[in-house]
Amino acid sequence: MKLASQPLVAALYLVPLPIGNREDITLRALRVLRDADIIACEDTRTTGQLLAGYGITPQKMMSLHDHNEEERAAGIIEMIQEGKSIALCSDAGTPGISDPGFRVVRAACNAGVTIIPLPGANAALTALIASGVETDAFYFAGFPPHKKGRMTFVKRVVERDCTTILYESPHRITKLIDELAEIAGTKRNAVIARELTKSYEEFLRGTLGELQSVLKTRPPLKGEIVVILQGIQAYHQSEQTEGDFE
Ligand code: SAM
């Protein structure tokens, strides 16, 4: 199937990029990235290299990251009002999800400019659907705070009825599993999903106690990590049976 050729409209296009495997991008995303007047992205070099791999030479790129998003938002809205199409993306995955995007989108809402979201790769949902933990209701908690408020955050996660999805760095993953076990006890189901869509993709599934044991016997985990924690309601239901993972 060839990329379509219909022109883009003046709008803010939200464009997800792969989270590892370069094949995980839609034809529509490629067309928008090829044809957008401007691509706003975190690191123009990183995104430029990714696009080169698809044979795309962007018309124009500008950097948009956590530290300049607020000040860049007004300029982006003005360009759309002047008739430009802007593709907003982050280094990887879906913009606005633990990544810049939200502030520009809110400014676009307030200014009444058109926002066109494209569906695509996201680490949280990719981990959830293969976790084996209940998917009927879930909460995305993002990254736990490093220091201040961390235990309050962990307590809230543990007390939540539904499944929780967290992002965590490999340097703090053992600490996080220990903290979750300290509050939830060792019997709650959890999953560590690592390096999704990449060659070392791995799922560690078990109770928090089992994950603690596994982490003790292995070299420190590397790469990018999503943690899925079973909600308290499903945990209490599975207590009456024999647990969920064999
Ligand atoms: N916007 C991205 C998304 O839609 O998933 C998330 C960006 S956030 C800055 C980066 C975090 O997402 C990583 O630290 C990790 O927790 C998670 N992540 C991203 N890619 C991943 C992958 N391939 N495997 C596992 N986790 C990943």
Residues whose N, C-alpha, C, O or C-beta is under 5 A from the ligand:
A	BS01	SAM	I19 G20 A92 G93 T94 P95 I97 S98 D99 A121 N122 A123 A124 Y167 E168 A193 R194 E195 L196 E224 I225 V226
